[in-house]
Amino acid sequence: MLKKMVPTCNFAKRMYSTATGKVKAQKYVLTKYFQGEPKKSDFKIVEEELPELKEGEVLAEAEYLSVDPYMRAYMIGYKLPTDMIGGQVAKIISSRNKNYAVGKYLAGSFGWRTHTIVKPDDFNTPAGFIPVTLLPDFGTHPVSLGLGVLGMPGNTAYFGVKEICKPKPGETIVITGGAGAVGSHVGQIGKILGCRVVGFAGTDEKCEYLEKELGFDRAFNYKTVDIRAALKDGCPKRVDCYFDNVGGEISTTIMSHMNKYGRVAVCGSISSYNDMKLPKVTILQPAIVFKELKVEGFLVNRWTDRWNEGIKANLKWLNEGKLKYQEKVYHGFDNMVDALVGMLRGENTGKAVVKVK
């Protein structure tokens, strides 16, 4: 369960300050489990007054909130009513911690809320969630990237590829959800490492973006192509690594087209998150057994102790022009649910975020 956090607000300009006023924060509380797509009626927005800061704490005001596929899947595990989970980039507006100066930015799993009081050094990050990170200087890049290529999606791609797929130059890597925040990043890392990269996405426009802008060798619209024919066309040497973001029948088909000793990194199963019943798909085990595949699921916070390694590597590639990104920016705290639904429908190319103000 997420550790409950208390938020406060004070717009002091000093680098180290003591908050004296009370601040009212807003937060989303889930009151009904999702049935199909999330709905605004599943939530209520609650206002709460936050206490004054204690020694070692900071007050952070949300600037960007994240919407991610895992949010749809995870909430069934919480007892209602419960605060909505999620990552955010927040600006420190008051501090009683000399290591966290006013004006700096934090990324953390603070949930869908406008203000958060947190003691960064003692924050207990729940399994599967991002640690509290004091963001480095991104230079000319927007701080919202702390939720994208320089945050959890970026590290998911970085560690998922390097630690699980472990592709060798010349090998072929296939990615489903190829135009999403993680998938588009995985493909670019694959190209940096010298691989042939093939992606599947949900529109012709996304596929064109993957090929022409991000350098994928091939990209196919999974809604309009024959998946087996696309794999024969795009992967003449078959598939060595599969980065699975969607699950479902397409994953079974791809795994049946893999080479012996292929590696599968299972990151998510967005294809079924809104389904009322679990889908039935062709059995996976024959391909896994006869091709001796290595299939491994993962949560990115396995590498919490190396978190800054991933951020620094991705920032270096970004500054070198080897890594590109797109963001789908929604606007307004009141539009969080619309943003979540839009992301689950595939409206975004790259990372979907909500600008709070």
Helices and strands as residue ranges (DSSP letters): E 23-30, G 40-42, E 43-50, E 58-66, H 69-74, G 75-77, E 82-83, E 88-95, E 105-108, E 115-118, G 120-122, E 133-134, G 143-147, H 152-159, I 160-165, E 172-176, H 181-192, E 196-201, H 204-212, E 218-221, H 227-234, E 239-244, H 249-256, E 258-266, G 270-272, H 285-290, E 294-297, G 300-306, H 307-319, E 327-331, G 333-335, H 336-344, E 351-355
